[in-house]
Amino acid sequence: MGFTRKTKYYTGTVYEFNLPTGWTCPFADTCLVKVNRETGKMKNSSDAYRCYAASAERFPGVRNSRWNNFEQAQRGILPALPKGASSVRIHMSGDFFSQAYFDLWLDYCRRRPAVEFWAYTKSLQYWVERFDEIPNNLILTASYGGRQDYLIERHGLKSATVVTRKEAEGDSRPIDTNDDLARTPNVSFLLLDNNER
């Protein structure tokens, strides 16, 4: 259980906290992919989209780590922050699976005001329920393509939309290629489909 240290893709050193894809994504829609914990076999809910994060779960070590994190998180336990960590991406895989779990992260972030945290989420109702309680060091980005997309416009949520290169043409929103925009407050942006990177 715990954080994974990353030095590629992001600007600087970032620690990720990950959960199993699909199993922890209660509001996912076309991107929903569940990977069998024992076999690593993927079950896609749609042929239109493939969850990039799920592909790493073909490796038993990745599956075990994510499932161990999930089991502890269901008990209300998050791991100690690694010494010297100053940047944390919550959920390169997985999502906020309950209001209690979302609230657990709010408390975790509040107790570490010098650390930057950020997360993409389709669990928008949990965010909206605590709209005025999000600590300044936690940047949330609503990820279009879930079953609660209507809450993005209703509440003016910062958002990201996955697009193809062709779909991005003529769109004035910037494209995030390394999570820098995900770490920036109040900027909505585009993400290129992982199949086109």
MARFIGU-915106 format. One line per 8 residues: number of its first residue (from 1); their letters; for each residue x, z, y of N, C-alpha, C, O, CB. Coordinates in nm, 3 decimals, m for minus. Atoms other than C-alpha are relative to their C-alpha. Glycine has a CB too. Layout:
NUM	a	X,Z,Y,X,Z,Y,X,Z,Y,X,Z,Y,X,Z,Y ~ ...
% end
This chain:
1	mgftrktk	0.084,0.000,m0.119,0.000,0.000,0.000,0.087,0.000,0.124,0.194,0.061,0.126,m0.095,0.121,0.001 ~ m0.069,m0.010,m0.125,0.109,m0.059,0.351,0.011,m0.129,0.077,m0.060,m0.226,0.052,0.133,0.053,m0.023 ~ m0.023,0.112,m0.089,0.234,m0.297,0.611,0.105,m0.093,m0.057,0.192,m0.051,m0.134,0.041,0.050,0.138 ~ m0.098,0.101,0.038,0.428,m0.618,0.556,0.072,m0.044,0.127,0.008,m0.080,0.226,m0.067,m0.122,m0.074 ~ m0.079,0.038,m0.116,0.712,m0.696,0.796,0.018,m0.152,0.003,0.057,m0.212,m0.097,0.137,0.071,m0.001 ~ m0.011,0.145,m0.016,0.713,m1.054,0.931,0.090,m0.033,0.119,0.075,0.025,0.227,m0.139,m0.063,0.018 ~ m0.088,0.044,m0.109,0.982,m1.223,1.139,m0.015,m0.149,0.028,0.047,m0.201,0.121,0.145,0.032,m0.032 ~ 0.027,0.142,m0.023,0.860,m1.583,1.111,m0.144,m0.016,0.046,m0.227,0.072,0.024,0.026,m0.084,m0.128
9	yytgtvye	0.129,0.039,m0.056,0.559,m1.748,1.276,m0.028,0.072,0.132,m0.056,0.006,0.233,m0.112,0.030,m0.101 ~ 0.029,m0.077,m0.120,0.509,m1.467,1.530,0.119,0.002,0.096,0.232,m0.027,0.058,m0.039,0.142,m0.037 ~ m0.105,m0.031,m0.096,0.705,m1.400,1.847,0.043,0.144,m0.026,m0.038,0.236,m0.015,m0.048,m0.020,0.149 ~ m0.048,m0.134,0.030,0.923,m1.102,1.758,m0.036,0.045,m0.141,m0.090,m0.031,m0.220,m0.054,0.097,0.101 ~ 0.031,m0.058,0.131,0.886,m0.874,1.458,m0.141,0.059,0.003,m0.175,0.136,0.093,0.103,0.109,m0.039 ~ 0.139,m0.043,0.008,0.526,m0.810,1.356,m0.024,0.059,m0.138,0.028,0.009,m0.238,m0.097,m0.118,0.028 ~ 0.042,m0.059,0.127,0.382,m0.587,1.087,m0.146,m0.037,m0.023,m0.229,m0.023,0.066,0.020,0.155,m0.001 ~ 0.138,0.037,0.036,0.070,m0.708,0.907,m0.058,0.103,m0.095,0.012,0.161,m0.179,m0.003,m0.141,m0.065
17	fnlptgwt	0.075,m0.078,0.097,m0.193,m0.504,0.729,m0.106,m0.091,m0.057,m0.191,m0.142,0.016,m0.063,0.131,0.063 ~ 0.086,0.100,0.062,m0.380,m0.718,0.478,m0.089,0.058,m0.109,m0.055,0.156,m0.175,0.084,m0.111,m0.057 ~ 0.099,m0.035,0.102,m0.683,m0.690,0.251,m0.030,m0.125,m0.082,0.004,m0.235,m0.041,m0.130,0.059,0.064 ~ 0.037,0.118,0.080,m0.815,m0.917,m0.026,m0.097,m0.091,0.077,m0.193,m0.044,0.137,m0.064,0.044,m0.133 ~ 0.089,0.094,m0.067,m0.975,m1.231,0.114,m0.135,m0.003,m0.071,m0.146,0.022,m0.191,0.063,m0.142,0.002 ~ 0.135,0.015,0.056,m1.347,m1.278,0.066,m0.067,0.132,m0.033,m0.175,0.161,0.020,0.006,m0.084,m0.123 ~ 0.058,m0.128,0.043,m1.412,m0.941,m0.094,m0.020,0.095,0.117,m0.106,0.184,0.112,0.089,0.066,m0.106 ~ 0.007,m0.088,m0.117,m1.362,m0.776,0.246,m0.052,m0.074,0.123,m0.031,m0.029,0.235,0.136,0.060,0.030
25	cpfadtcl	0.046,0.084,m0.111,m1.526,m1.047,0.460,m0.152,m0.012,m0.004,m0.204,m0.116,m0.045,0.066,m0.141,m0.006 ~ 0.145,0.000,0.018,m1.897,m0.954,0.480,m0.077,m0.105,0.079,m0.191,m0.135,0.045,m0.052,0.133,0.035 ~ 0.073,0.096,m0.082,m1.986,m1.211,0.746,0.061,m0.140,m0.002,0.028,m0.224,0.082,m0.007,0.050,0.141 ~ m0.059,0.134,0.015,m1.776,m1.509,0.635,m0.108,m0.097,m0.047,m0.204,m0.058,m0.113,0.119,0.001,m0.100 ~ 0.096,0.101,0.040,m1.963,m1.833,0.584,0.073,m0.109,m0.079,0.106,m0.088,m0.196,m0.074,m0.061,0.124 ~ m0.062,0.110,0.074,m1.802,m2.167,0.492,0.144,0.027,m0.040,0.196,m0.039,m0.130,m0.005,m0.125,0.082 ~ m0.140,m0.030,0.034,m1.453,m2.014,0.483,0.012,0.099,m0.115,0.124,0.131,m0.157,0.071,0.054,0.122 ~ m0.004,m0.106,0.101,m1.548,m1.760,0.215,0.066,m0.047,m0.130,0.021,m0.140,m0.196,m0.142,0.050,m0.029
33	vkvnretg	m0.070,0.023,0.127,m1.303,m1.761,m0.076,0.029,0.136,m0.060,0.081,0.225,0.007,0.133,m0.083,0.021 ~ m0.032,m0.123,0.072,m1.276,m1.486,m0.334,0.098,m0.034,m0.111,0.080,m0.130,m0.185,m0.128,0.068,m0.057 ~ m0.101,0.019,0.102,m0.973,m1.456,m0.556,m0.014,0.111,m0.103,m0.015,0.229,m0.068,0.143,m0.001,0.062 ~ 0.015,m0.098,0.107,m1.013,m1.285,m0.892,0.123,0.091,m0.003,0.236,0.044,m0.008,m0.019,m0.070,m0.137 ~ m0.110,m0.097,m0.005,m0.805,m0.968,m0.888,0.094,m0.011,m0.120,0.215,0.006,m0.106,m0.055,0.140,0.009 ~ m0.081,0.003,0.122,m0.684,m1.010,m1.246,0.067,m0.137,m0.022,0.185,m0.144,m0.055,m0.087,0.035,m0.121 ~ m0.051,0.134,0.037,m0.642,m1.388,m1.287,0.059,m0.079,0.115,0.139,m0.170,0.093,m0.111,m0.079,m0.062 ~ m0.045,0.078,m0.115,m0.577,m1.512,m0.933,m0.080,m0.128,0.021,m0.047,m0.207,0.110,0.144,m0.034,m0.015
41	kmknssda	0.082,0.121,m0.014,m0.842,m1.782,m0.979,m0.088,0.011,0.124,m0.151,0.114,0.149,m0.088,m0.021,m0.126 ~ 0.076,0.003,m0.124,m1.009,m1.884,m0.652,m0.140,m0.055,m0.021,m0.161,m0.148,m0.098,0.071,m0.083,0.104 ~ 0.137,0.051,m0.002,m1.381,m1.930,m0.599,m0.036,m0.026,0.146,m0.057,0.066,0.224,m0.101,0.102,m0.067 ~ 0.035,0.041,m0.135,m1.460,m2.127,m0.282,m0.151,m0.010,0.014,m0.220,m0.055,m0.077,0.066,m0.135,0.035 ~ 0.143,0.015,m0.025,m1.804,m2.108,m0.127,m0.032,m0.136,0.060,m0.149,m0.174,0.068,m0.049,0.110,0.092 ~ 0.022,0.129,m0.065,m1.754,m2.447,0.040,0.118,m0.092,m0.025,0.232,m0.047,m0.035,m0.023,0.018,0.150 ~ m0.107,0.099,0.010,m1.557,m2.766,m0.005,0.047,m0.044,0.139,0.148,m0.113,0.151,m0.046,m0.121,m0.081 ~ m0.031,0.045,m0.135,m1.552,m2.814,0.372,0.119,0.073,0.061,0.181,0.023,0.155,m0.121,0.018,0.089
49	yrcyaasa	m0.103,m0.083,m0.062,m1.297,m2.543,0.442,0.067,0.082,m0.108,0.005,0.124,m0.206,m0.061,0.091,0.110 ~ m0.073,m0.083,0.096,m1.027,m2.356,0.257,0.066,0.114,0.075,0.139,0.090,0.171,0.106,m0.084,m0.079 ~ m0.061,m0.117,m0.063,m0.923,m2.004,0.353,0.149,0.000,m0.028,0.192,0.015,m0.142,m0.066,0.131,m0.050 ~ m0.146,0.006,0.014,m0.550,m2.027,0.417,0.056,0.128,m0.061,0.146,0.124,m0.145,0.065,m0.027,0.136 ~ m0.053,m0.129,0.046,m0.494,m1.656,0.352,m0.018,0.020,m0.150,0.059,0.092,m0.214,m0.068,0.114,0.074 ~ 0.027,m0.017,0.143,m0.641,m1.682,0.002,0.109,m0.060,m0.088,0.132,m0.012,m0.199,m0.133,m0.062,m0.036 ~ m0.099,0.069,0.084,m0.366,m1.915,m0.122,0.114,0.092,m0.043,0.171,0.073,m0.151,0.056,m0.119,0.075 ~ m0.109,m0.092,0.037,m0.107,m1.633,m0.120,m0.039,0.092,m0.115,0.048,0.149,m0.181,0.040,0.084,0.121
57	erfpgvrn	0.045,m0.092,0.105,m0.321,m1.436,m0.364,0.014,m0.060,m0.140,m0.028,0.001,m0.238,m0.145,0.038,0.024 ~ m0.032,0.052,0.133,m0.216,m1.665,m0.647,0.115,0.080,m0.061,0.138,0.074,m0.182,0.035,m0.151,0.007 ~ m0.112,m0.082,0.047,0.083,m1.428,m0.670,m0.049,0.142,m0.029,m0.110,0.205,0.057,0.114,0.003,0.106 ~ 0.049,m0.134,0.036,0.010,m1.101,m0.856,0.045,0.110,0.095,m0.033,0.201,0.124,0.046,0.034,m0.138 ~ m0.048,m0.105,m0.090,0.226,m0.892,m0.621,m0.080,0.005,0.130,m0.107,0.113,0.182,0.147,m0.023,0.031 ~ 0.080,0.006,m0.123,0.029,m1.010,m0.316,m0.139,0.057,m0.028,m0.191,0.137,0.050,m0.010,m0.146,0.053 ~ 0.133,m0.052,0.035,m0.303,m0.943,m0.490,0.003,0.152,m0.013,m0.082,0.222,0.041,m0.051,m0.064,m0.131 ~ m0.008,m0.145,0.021,m0.193,m0.595,m0.596,0.014,0.075,0.132,m0.053,0.176,0.153,0.117,0.034,m0.091
65	srwnnfeq	m0.020,m0.065,m0.130,m0.075,m0.504,m0.246,m0.129,0.003,0.081,m0.167,0.107,0.136,0.110,m0.072,0.079 ~ 0.122,0.007,m0.079,m0.395,m0.622,m0.080,m0.111,0.086,m0.059,m0.184,0.153,0.014,m0.048,m0.145,0.011 ~ 0.103,m0.083,0.064,m0.621,m0.453,m0.334,0.032,0.149,0.014,m0.059,0.230,0.031,m0.014,m0.037,m0.148 ~ m0.037,m0.140,m0.021,m0.425,m0.128,m0.306,m0.035,0.044,0.142,m0.086,0.154,0.163,0.150,0.021,m0.026 ~ 0.039,m0.030,m0.139,m0.471,m0.141,0.073,m0.151,0.019,0.011,m0.197,0.112,0.077,0.046,m0.114,0.094 ~ 0.145,m0.007,m0.005,m0.842,m0.202,0.023,m0.051,0.131,m0.060,m0.138,0.196,m0.002,m0.061,m0.119,m0.075 ~ 0.045,m0.124,0.064,m0.886,0.090,m0.215,0.027,0.122,0.087,m0.057,0.211,0.097,0.069,0.017,m0.136 ~ m0.032,m0.112,m0.089,m0.711,0.327,0.024,m0.088,m0.003,0.125,m0.136,0.101,0.170,0.149,m0.003,0.040
73	aqrgilpa	0.083,0.013,m0.121,m0.902,0.193,0.327,m0.144,0.044,m0.027,m0.207,0.103,0.060,0.003,m0.145,0.051 ~ 0.135,m0.044,0.035,m1.232,0.253,0.145,m0.010,0.152,m0.003,m0.118,0.209,0.013,m0.041,m0.058,m0.137 ~ m0.006,m0.147,m0.002,m1.123,0.618,0.122,0.028,0.054,0.140,0.039,0.176,0.159,0.107,0.049,m0.098 ~ m0.026,m0.043,m0.137,m1.058,0.625,0.497,0.147,0.027,0.029,0.179,0.104,0.119,m0.079,0.122,0.031 ~ m0.143,m0.023,m0.015,m0.679,0.612,0.463,0.069,m0.129,0.042,0.055,m0.233,m0.023,0.061,0.054,m0.132 ~ m0.088,0.109,m0.042,m0.447,0.382,0.656,0.144,0.049,m0.010,0.169,0.169,0.008,m0.033,m0.048,0.146 ~ m0.138,m0.043,0.020,m0.070,0.385,0.598,0.067,0.042,0.131,0.023,0.006,0.240,0.080,m0.112,m0.064 ~ m0.081,m0.036,m0.115,0.185,0.539,0.830,0.061,m0.127,0.059,0.098,m0.220,m0.014,0.111,0.102,m0.038
81	lpkgassv	m0.061,0.114,m0.066,0.318,0.295,1.087,0.150,0.002,m0.026,0.213,0.107,m0.010,m0.031,0.001,0.152 ~ m0.145,0.002,0.022,0.671,0.182,0.999,0.078,0.041,0.125,0.036,0.011,0.237,0.044,m0.140,m0.045 ~ m0.083,m0.045,m0.112,0.941,0.336,1.217,0.045,m0.121,0.083,0.094,m0.220,0.028,0.122,0.080,m0.052 ~ m0.041,0.106,m0.091,1.011,0.119,1.521,m0.100,m0.112,0.017,m0.076,m0.204,0.096,0.127,m0.056,m0.047 ~ 0.100,0.106,m0.012,0.699,m0.096,1.477,m0.066,0.005,0.138,m0.108,0.111,0.183,m0.107,0.012,m0.111 ~ 0.064,0.005,m0.131,0.561,m0.211,1.811,m0.111,m0.105,0.007,m0.183,m0.112,0.107,0.103,m0.028,0.106 ~ 0.101,0.106,0.002,0.335,m0.505,1.711,m0.061,m0.008,m0.139,0.010,m0.021,m0.239,0.063,m0.137,0.040 ~ 0.070,m0.001,0.129,0.070,m0.506,1.437,m0.115,m0.098,0.003,m0.203,m0.090,0.090,m0.051,0.141,m0.034
89	rihmsgdf	0.117,0.085,0.021,m0.162,m0.781,1.325,m0.081,0.061,m0.112,m0.034,0.077,m0.225,0.040,m0.149,m0.032 ~ 0.093,m0.053,0.099,m0.458,m0.634,1.146,m0.067,m0.120,m0.066,m0.134,m0.198,0.001,m0.105,0.097,0.066 ~ 0.070,0.101,0.081,m0.579,m0.868,0.870,0.045,m0.145,0.021,m0.030,m0.224,0.078,m0.144,0.008,0.028 ~ m0.029,0.142,0.018,m0.388,m1.188,0.830,m0.091,m0.049,m0.114,m0.127,m0.166,m0.121,0.155,m0.025,m0.033 ~ 0.099,0.028,0.104,m0.613,m1.172,0.524,m0.099,0.116,m0.002,m0.062,0.232,0.017,0.067,m0.019,m0.141 ~ 0.105,m0.101,0.002,m0.942,m0.989,0.496,m0.062,0.019,0.137,m0.029,m0.052,0.232,0.055,0.132,m0.051 ~ 0.071,m0.025,m0.125,m1.166,m0.847,0.767,m0.050,0.144,m0.001,m0.033,0.217,m0.099,m0.118,m0.100,0.019 ~ 0.061,m0.133,m0.008,m1.339,m0.531,0.884,m0.124,m0.001,m0.089,m0.222,m0.071,m0.061,m0.037,0.037,0.150
97	fsqayfdl	0.105,0.009,0.102,m1.564,m0.465,0.586,m0.115,0.100,0.022,m0.215,0.092,m0.049,0.059,0.023,m0.136 ~ 0.108,m0.094,m0.030,m1.774,m0.179,0.732,0.021,0.057,0.139,0.130,0.047,0.196,m0.007,0.114,m0.106 ~ m0.014,m0.064,m0.131,m1.845,0.003,1.057,0.098,0.117,m0.008,0.177,0.138,0.083,m0.137,0.048,0.053 ~ m0.091,m0.115,0.014,m1.662,0.311,0.927,0.145,m0.046,m0.003,0.232,0.019,0.055,m0.033,0.079,m0.128 ~ m0.137,0.051,0.006,m1.353,0.103,0.850,0.044,m0.052,0.136,0.158,m0.029,0.176,0.011,m0.111,m0.105 ~ m0.031,0.045,m0.136,m1.365,m0.064,1.194,0.033,0.120,0.088,0.130,0.117,0.163,m0.119,m0.080,0.059 ~ m0.023,m0.120,m0.080,m1.391,0.281,1.353,0.131,0.068,m0.036,0.197,0.127,0.050,m0.116,0.097,m0.018 ~ m0.128,m0.056,0.044,m1.094,0.398,1.146,0.115,m0.066,0.076,0.208,0.002,0.120,0.018,m0.018,m0.153
105	wldycrrr	m0.104,0.072,m0.074,m0.882,0.127,1.311,m0.004,0.034,0.149,0.101,0.043,0.212,m0.016,m0.150,m0.019 ~ 0.007,m0.038,m0.142,m1.010,0.218,1.659,0.075,0.130,0.023,0.153,0.142,0.118,m0.147,0.014,0.046 ~ m0.069,m0.130,m0.012,m0.889,0.574,1.606,0.150,m0.016,m0.021,0.230,0.045,0.051,m0.057,0.100,m0.102 ~ m0.142,0.024,0.030,m0.559,0.454,1.458,0.070,m0.058,0.122,0.181,m0.016,0.157,0.015,m0.096,m0.122 ~ m0.059,0.063,m0.118,m0.493,0.235,1.764,0.006,0.097,0.118,0.106,0.100,0.190,m0.081,m0.124,0.039 ~ 0.001,m0.097,m0.110,m0.593,0.506,2.013,0.114,0.099,m0.009,0.172,0.139,0.092,m0.133,0.074,0.003 ~ m0.106,m0.100,0.020,m0.341,0.744,1.861,0.141,m0.059,0.014,0.239,0.014,0.006,m0.014,0.063,m0.136 ~ m0.129,0.068,m0.015,m0.062,0.484,1.911,m0.005,m0.094,0.121,0.007,m0.215,0.104,0.036,m0.079,m0.129
113	pavefway	0.023,0.085,m0.118,m0.107,0.360,2.270,0.117,m0.090,0.037,0.097,m0.187,0.111,m0.031,0.087,0.116 ~ m0.116,0.083,m0.033,0.246,0.215,2.293,0.016,m0.120,m0.093,0.103,m0.204,m0.072,0.126,0.084,m0.004 ~ m0.008,0.108,0.098,0.186,m0.022,1.998,m0.110,m0.101,0.030,m0.223,m0.063,0.060,m0.014,0.055,m0.146 ~ 0.104,0.102,m0.017,0.005,m0.356,2.038,m0.058,m0.035,m0.137,0.015,m0.056,m0.234,0.058,m0.128,0.070 ~ 0.074,0.037,0.120,m0.258,m0.434,1.776,m0.090,m0.118,0.035,m0.140,m0.128,0.147,m0.083,0.121,m0.056 ~ 0.097,0.106,m0.021,m0.466,m0.749,1.735,m0.058,m0.043,m0.134,0.003,m0.024,m0.240,0.064,m0.119,0.072 ~ 0.069,0.044,0.122,m0.713,m0.894,1.487,m0.099,m0.110,0.034,m0.161,m0.110,0.140,m0.072,0.118,m0.070 ~ 0.110,0.096,m0.001,m0.935,m1.194,1.430,m0.111,0.063,m0.085,m0.082,0.135,m0.180,0.043,m0.143,m0.055
121	tkslqywv	0.107,m0.056,0.081,m1.278,m1.103,1.299,m0.127,m0.085,0.007,m0.159,m0.145,0.110,m0.030,0.141,0.044 ~ 0.136,0.054,0.005,m1.612,m1.243,1.190,m0.101,0.115,m0.013,m0.222,0.093,m0.015,m0.015,m0.099,m0.120 ~ 0.085,m0.119,0.010,m1.748,m0.886,1.160,m0.040,0.045,0.140,m0.005,0.153,0.186,0.075,0.117,m0.075 ~ 0.025,m0.017,m0.142,m1.888,m0.910,1.509,m0.095,0.115,0.031,m0.085,0.174,0.138,m0.055,m0.126,0.056 ~ 0.093,m0.109,m0.029,m2.165,m0.653,1.479,0.074,0.133,0.014,0.032,0.219,0.092,m0.107,0.010,m0.109 ~ m0.076,m0.125,m0.010,m1.907,m0.377,1.428,0.067,0.009,0.137,0.071,0.117,0.198,0.105,0.009,m0.112 ~ m0.062,0.007,m0.132,m1.725,m0.487,1.745,m0.104,0.028,0.108,m0.080,0.110,0.197,0.065,m0.138,0.023 ~ 0.104,m0.016,m0.101,m2.047,m0.510,1.947,m0.052,0.143,0.004,m0.082,0.196,0.112,m0.116,m0.097,m0.028
129	erfdeipn	0.046,m0.140,0.004,m2.155,m0.163,1.831,0.095,0.094,0.075,0.052,0.199,0.122,m0.013,0.047,m0.145 ~ m0.101,m0.085,m0.066,m1.833,m0.022,1.984,0.062,m0.071,0.120,0.175,m0.044,0.159,0.111,0.040,m0.100 ~ m0.051,0.087,m0.105,m1.796,m0.271,2.267,0.076,0.075,0.110,0.181,0.030,0.154,m0.115,m0.077,0.062 ~ m0.061,m0.076,m0.109,m1.711,m0.006,2.529,0.102,0.103,m0.048,0.152,0.184,0.030,m0.106,0.070,0.080 ~ m0.092,m0.100,0.056,m1.486,0.193,2.296,0.129,m0.062,m0.054,0.209,0.008,m0.117,m0.070,0.077,m0.112 ~ m0.120,0.067,0.051,m1.215,m0.063,2.215,0.120,0.045,0.084,0.118,0.028,0.206,m0.015,m0.156,0.004 ~ m0.116,m0.043,m0.078,m0.876,0.081,2.315,0.073,m0.121,0.060,0.068,m0.231,0.005,0.097,0.081,m0.088 ~ m0.069,0.108,m0.072,m0.666,m0.126,2.558,0.109,m0.067,m0.082,0.142,m0.183,m0.057,0.060,0.052,0.126
137	nliltasy	m0.110,0.057,0.079,m0.392,m0.180,2.299,m0.048,m0.075,m0.123,0.034,m0.114,m0.207,0.095,0.110,m0.042 ~ 0.057,0.078,0.110,m0.628,m0.355,2.054,m0.069,m0.123,0.057,m0.166,m0.111,0.132,m0.099,0.085,m0.085 ~ 0.059,0.126,m0.045,m0.707,m0.722,2.120,m0.074,m0.062,m0.118,m0.014,m0.091,m0.221,0.108,m0.098,0.057 ~ 0.082,0.060,0.104,m0.993,m0.863,1.914,m0.035,m0.144,0.039,m0.057,m0.174,0.157,m0.130,0.083,m0.024 ~ 0.040,0.140,m0.020,m1.072,m1.233,1.874,m0.108,m0.033,m0.100,m0.088,m0.022,m0.221,0.121,m0.097,m0.014 ~ 0.109,0.043,0.087,m1.405,m1.349,1.736,0.037,m0.135,m0.060,0.075,m0.228,0.013,m0.136,m0.008,0.077 ~ m0.035,0.123,0.071,m1.343,m1.618,1.476,m0.127,m0.077,m0.031,m0.208,m0.036,m0.115,0.080,0.032,m0.130 ~ 0.119,0.083,0.025,m1.606,m1.893,1.488,m0.004,m0.045,m0.145,0.099,m0.067,m0.208,m0.001,m0.121,0.094
145	ggrqdyli	0.020,0.048,0.136,m1.751,m2.000,1.155,m0.059,0.105,m0.091,m0.064,0.089,m0.213,0.130,m0.048,m0.057 ~ 0.061,m0.106,0.079,m1.917,m1.680,1.045,m0.150,0.004,0.019,m0.208,m0.078,0.091,0.059,0.134,0.036 ~ 0.146,m0.009,m0.005,m2.276,m1.571,1.003,m0.051,0.073,0.124,m0.172,0.086,0.142,m0.050,0.071,m0.124 ~ 0.043,m0.069,m0.122,m2.278,m1.383,1.337,0.054,m0.069,0.126,0.074,m0.004,0.228,0.047,0.145,m0.004 ~ m0.055,0.073,m0.114,m2.147,m1.655,1.570,m0.085,0.016,0.126,m0.031,0.013,0.237,0.012,m0.148,m0.034 ~ 0.089,m0.014,m0.116,m2.450,m1.607,1.797,0.040,0.117,0.089,0.009,0.117,0.208,m0.144,0.017,m0.047 ~ m0.042,m0.116,m0.080,m2.299,m1.275,1.911,0.116,m0.032,0.093,0.140,0.041,0.190,0.039,0.114,m0.092 ~ m0.115,0.036,m0.083,m1.995,m1.452,2.060,m0.047,m0.033,0.142,0.003,0.024,0.239,0.077,m0.120,m0.061
153	erhglksa	0.048,0.036,m0.132,m2.185,m1.612,2.346,m0.086,0.110,0.061,m0.078,0.136,0.181,m0.080,m0.129,m0.007 ~ 0.088,m0.105,m0.050,m2.439,m1.333,2.376,0.079,0.110,0.070,0.035,0.165,0.171,m0.083,0.060,m0.114 ~ m0.080,m0.110,m0.054,m2.163,m1.080,2.447,0.129,m0.045,0.069,0.209,0.038,0.110,0.034,0.096,m0.110 ~ m0.118,0.051,m0.068,m1.896,m1.308,2.597,0.130,0.041,m0.068,0.226,0.078,0.000,0.001,0.047,0.142 ~ m0.117,m0.045,0.075,m1.646,m1.229,2.322,0.112,m0.104,0.005,0.087,m0.224,m0.002,m0.037,0.029,m0.144 ~ m0.118,0.086,0.014,m1.295,m1.372,2.325,m0.009,m0.064,m0.138,m0.045,0.003,m0.235,0.136,0.082,0.017 ~ 0.023,0.068,0.127,m1.296,m1.635,2.050,0.107,m0.104,m0.032,0.182,m0.149,0.054,m0.135,m0.065,0.002 ~ m0.086,0.107,0.049,m1.100,m1.882,1.842,m0.084,m0.092,m0.087,m0.172,m0.048,m0.161,0.122,0.057,m0.080
161	tvvtrkea	0.070,0.100,0.079,m1.225,m2.205,1.686,0.103,m0.082,m0.075,0.197,m0.133,m0.015,m0.089,m0.090,0.089 ~ m0.089,0.082,0.081,m1.049,m2.382,1.398,m0.047,m0.145,0.013,m0.165,m0.176,m0.006,0.001,0.046,m0.150 ~ 0.033,0.141,m0.020,m1.034,m2.757,1.464,0.107,m0.089,m0.063,0.218,m0.044,m0.093,m0.014,m0.031,0.151 ~ m0.099,0.101,0.038,m0.864,m3.072,1.343,0.066,m0.049,0.129,0.016,m0.022,0.238,m0.065,m0.119,m0.080 ~ m0.066,0.056,m0.119,m0.622,m3.249,1.577,m0.095,m0.090,0.078,m0.099,m0.087,0.201,0.126,m0.078,m0.040 ~ 0.093,0.091,m0.066,m0.887,m3.510,1.648,m0.106,0.078,0.077,m0.142,0.041,0.189,m0.067,m0.093,m0.104 ~ 0.101,m0.082,m0.068,m1.146,m3.241,1.734,0.057,0.068,0.124,m0.016,0.095,0.219,m0.056,0.105,m0.096 ~ m0.064,m0.068,m0.114,m0.894,m3.077,1.972,0.016,m0.093,0.121,0.028,m0.045,0.234,0.136,0.053,m0.041
169	egdsrpid	m0.018,0.095,m0.110,m0.861,m3.396,2.180,m0.113,0.017,0.101,m0.231,0.016,0.066,0.004,m0.146,m0.054 ~ 0.099,m0.013,m0.106,m1.035,m3.352,2.512,m0.054,0.140,0.019,m0.129,0.164,0.114,m0.113,m0.090,m0.029 ~ 0.043,m0.139,m0.017,m1.095,m2.979,2.462,0.100,0.069,0.092,0.220,0.061,0.070,m0.011,0.075,m0.139 ~ m0.090,m0.061,m0.099,m0.954,m2.782,2.754,0.061,0.133,m0.046,0.153,0.184,0.018,m0.075,0.021,0.129 ~ m0.055,m0.127,0.046,m0.889,m2.467,2.554,0.140,m0.021,m0.058,0.167,m0.123,m0.121,m0.093,0.065,m0.106 ~ m0.135,0.013,0.056,m0.523,m2.404,2.462,m0.002,0.017,m0.152,m0.095,0.073,m0.209,0.093,0.104,0.063 ~ m0.017,m0.014,0.144,m0.402,m2.424,2.102,0.104,0.107,m0.027,0.216,0.101,0.026,0.042,m0.137,m0.066 ~ m0.094,m0.109,0.036,m0.239,m2.111,1.959,0.075,m0.040,m0.126,0.014,m0.072,m0.228,m0.076,0.136,m0.020
177	tnddlart	m0.081,0.040,0.115,0.048,m2.188,1.724,0.082,0.115,m0.058,0.147,0.098,m0.161,0.093,m0.111,0.040 ~ m0.080,m0.112,0.051,0.207,m1.845,1.679,m0.062,0.137,0.026,0.007,0.238,0.020,0.137,m0.005,0.062 ~ 0.076,m0.122,m0.027,m0.058,m1.581,1.759,0.025,0.060,0.138,m0.023,0.169,0.167,0.032,0.103,m0.104 ~ m0.021,m0.053,m0.135,0.063,m1.536,2.119,m0.131,0.009,0.078,m0.152,0.106,0.151,0.099,m0.087,0.075 ~ 0.128,m0.005,m0.070,m0.284,m1.620,2.251,m0.093,0.103,m0.063,m0.177,0.162,0.005,m0.067,m0.139,0.001 ~ 0.079,m0.103,0.067,m0.443,m1.394,1.991,0.037,0.138,0.051,m0.044,0.230,0.046,0.019,m0.008,m0.153 ~ m0.048,m0.127,m0.053,m0.236,m1.114,2.143,m0.028,0.017,0.149,0.002,0.121,0.207,0.149,0.012,m0.025 ~ 0.025,0.001,m0.144,m0.348,m1.200,2.496,m0.148,0.029,0.027,m0.235,m0.036,m0.031,0.040,m0.137,0.062
185	pnvsflll	0.141,m0.031,m0.028,m0.667,m1.043,2.637,m0.073,m0.115,0.070,m0.014,m0.190,0.148,m0.009,0.125,0.087 ~ 0.092,0.086,m0.075,m0.960,m1.256,2.753,0.033,m0.148,0.002,m0.004,m0.218,0.096,m0.007,0.048,0.139 ~ m0.029,0.143,0.008,m0.828,m1.597,2.645,m0.059,m0.054,m0.130,m0.016,m0.015,m0.239,0.155,m0.028,0.007 ~ 0.054,0.066,0.119,m1.037,m1.806,2.408,0.083,m0.126,m0.026,0.135,m0.187,0.068,m0.152,m0.036,0.017 ~ m0.095,0.106,0.034,m0.845,m2.076,2.222,m0.040,m0.071,m0.128,m0.138,m0.036,m0.194,0.141,0.058,m0.014 ~ 0.018,0.078,0.122,m0.824,m2.327,1.940,0.111,0.032,m0.099,0.221,0.071,m0.059,m0.002,m0.151,0.031 ~ m0.099,m0.007,0.107,m0.643,m2.304,1.607,m0.010,m0.129,m0.079,m0.120,m0.174,m0.114,m0.023,0.125,m0.092 ~ 0.003,0.121,0.082,m0.541,m2.615,1.417,m0.023,0.038,m0.144,0.033,0.135,m0.195,0.131,m0.079,0.014
193	dnner	0.025,m0.018,0.143,m0.673,m2.636,1.064,0.134,0.006,m0.073,0.220,m0.079,m0.050,m0.089,m0.114,m0.057 ~ m0.128,m0.018,0.070,m0.393,m2.514,0.835,0.041,m0.122,m0.081,0.159,m0.141,m0.108,m0.006,0.120,m0.090 ~ m0.033,0.120,0.076,m0.413,m2.837,0.638,0.067,m0.106,0.089,0.120,m0.205,0.037,m0.127,m0.058,m0.063 ~ m0.058,0.099,m0.091,m0.289,m3.022,0.950,0.127,0.050,0.068,0.186,m0.024,0.147,m0.101,m0.039,0.105 ~ m0.117,m0.054,m0.070,m0.003,m2.797,1.061,0.128,m0.064,m0.050,0.237,m0.030,m0.002,0.008,0.151,m0.018
% end
